[in-house]
Amino acid sequence: MDFAITIIEQIQKPTLAFLIAGMMLAALGSKFEIPEPVYKFIVILLLLKIGMGGGIAIRSADFMSLIVPAIGAALLGITIVFLGSKTLAKMRGVAELDALATVGMFGAVSASTLAAGMTMLDDSGIAYEGYIGALYPFMDIAALVTAIVLAKLSVARQAASDVQINGDGTVLMRGPTQPASGQELDGTSEIVRGIMVDTFRSPAISALVAGLCLGILAEPNTVFKSFYEPLFRGLLSILMLIMGLEAWSRFAELRKVAHTYILYGVTAPIIHGLMGFGVGLIAHQLTGFSEGGVILLAVMAASSSDISGPPTMRAALPDANSSAYVGTSTGLGTPVAILRIPLFMALTDWVM
């Protein structure tokens, strides 16, 4: 019953509600559309705000206390993406691009889940570090960038394996071949280097990193609070409406493998949360990281992005199916992660 209630609550929240509204409009044949320049402007504003918020949190934190859990958070985000690339992305019938976008969302962090965890700890009288919110961008950006790079690398490899230009100028479409090991290493490293550069130059990641640098190095608090924060939720709802319209057109291809995404959405938050719990214990041994900090690191690892992920993935991987990555992360991952918070609290109490 608790799970059902949490699912309903998530559906009623703007992130999923506007996505579903967009899908309904498309299903009814509506001609509703948002002009492309307006969409791009919305995405840039959203990502600048997310980056700035993270940068402001980092600037106000104690650097020496922050460094060990921050490294742990970044490694967690990267590890979760690589784990998903070897599990969900390898499942039969699952499109690798959609899977990598999904695991990127699960490697990133849900602000609402983190807030729920903080509230539960406050109610229970469990103390935690004041800089805990500053760990958010480390895990978030590391996971999103890793997922985008892996997705673009997959697309590049597929394109390279499917097309061969012959000496006479004709084009041969074929399957992948096995090049010599040295040749493969050189080719792969060159592709990875190009994709890394392209990813950090892309509008989505550029806006996110620019906002982060502004938050750390400048003092944008005034414009952040007066302009970016009031607009944020409204702009995010418009973005989700756009993604809902697009998701409907690709909903049919998802139905065939929906059970795989459901299984991942239910089990991944628990596994990821236990990984975060382990990293938190290491930070506790090294730096005296608090019991509340260990719980919240587990909560962050268990969560899946509901704010930074959708605009980043939509801008960086426009061909990925949004009904797969948003539906799985927000529709299933978030409720499961929130319901697991008491488990992490009990586990920490037992171990520590």
Secondary structure, DSSP 8 states (H G I E B T S, - for coil): -HHHHHHHHHHHSHHHHHHHHHHHHHHTT------HHHHHHHHHHHHHHHHHHHHHHHHTS-HHHHHHHHHHHHHHHHHHHHHHHHTGGGSTT--HHHHHHHHHHHHS--HHHHHHHHHHHHHHT----TTGGGGHHHHHHHHHHHHHHHHHHHHHHHHHHHEEE-TTS-EEE-------HHHHHHHHHHHHHHHHHHHHHSHHHHHHHHHHHHHHHS--HHHIIIIIHHHHHHHHHHHHHHHHHHHHHTHHHHHTTHHHHHHHHHHHHHHHHHHHHHHHHHHHHHH---HHHHHHHHHHHH---SSSHHHHHHHH-TTS-HHHHHIIIIIIIHHHHHHTHHHHHHHHHHH-
